[in-house]
Amino acid sequence: MSYPWNALLPRKYHNSVVPPIAFEHHAEPSLRADKIIGFDDSGKRCFYYQSFLLAEEGFDIDEFPILIEAYYERVIAWRHRKGHWIKLKSYSDRLDLCNKKLTTLPVEISLEMPR
């Protein structure tokens, strides 16, 4: 499996993260959730991707039951060559509106990979 692991990596970190050579993918269709772990050439984790979409039960205009998307979250992290993690989190909690907006928080530096 190939994955565009550095597509959302901020440009200033492109040359300072450990590139993955293998990926492990986990999916939970009922939550529309995905988790992808990337491993470097020594088998250590160096990339993390997690996303999920929560839905609520509701009714359409004709009062038929439907699922309404309510919250989306995505966390991506890359291991820096110095050992710390560069984390990027995006979310949307207004999916029921016509003008959906994805909010991306500032880059966070962490000593541990997200879980």
C-alpha positions, -999 to 999 in steps of 0.1 A, spaced: 0 0 0 13 34 -8 0 65 10 7 102 4 22 104 39 38 138 35 10 155 16 0 176 46 34 179 62 43 216 67 70 225 42 96 235 68 97 199 81 100 181 47 137 174 51 137 166 88 112 137 92 118 100 90 101 86 58 80 54 62 87 25 39 58 3 51 23 10 63 -3 -8 85 -39 2 79 -68 -4 103 -104 6 95 -137 7 114 -165 12 88 -192 18 114 -174 49 126 -160 58 92 -126 56 110 -92 49 97 -58 46 113 -25 42 94 8 36 110 40 40 90 73 22 98 108 32 89 135 8 76 143 -5 111 106 -12 119 101 18 142 70 39 139 75 71 121 41 81 108 6 83 122 -27 90 106 -61 88 123 -95 101 112 -131 95 121 -166 108 114 -193 108 140 -230 109 129 -262 114 148 -296 100 141 -321 126 127 -350 130 103 -351 144 68 -377 169 56 -403 140 51 -396 127 86 -377 97 74 -348 86 97 -313 95 85 -278 98 98 -265 134 100 -227 139 100 -219 158 132 -181 158 138 -150 150 119 -114 147 132 -81 140 116 -47 137 134 -15 133 115 20 130 130 55 125 117 86 115 137 114 140 134 149 127 130 157 140 165 130 118 180 101 141 188 68 141 169 53 168 147 15 166 151 -12 183 130 -49 181 141 -79 192 120 -116 190 129 -150 201 119 -179 203 144 -203 221 121 -209 194 94 -247 200 95 -243 234 80 -241 241 42 -208 259 45 -188 231 62 -155 244 77 -124 223 85 -103 239 112 -66 230 114 -48 238 147 -12 250 148 15 224 146 22 207 179 55 192 189 53 161 212 77 136 227 53 107 220 33 95 190 -4 102 193 -26 73 203 
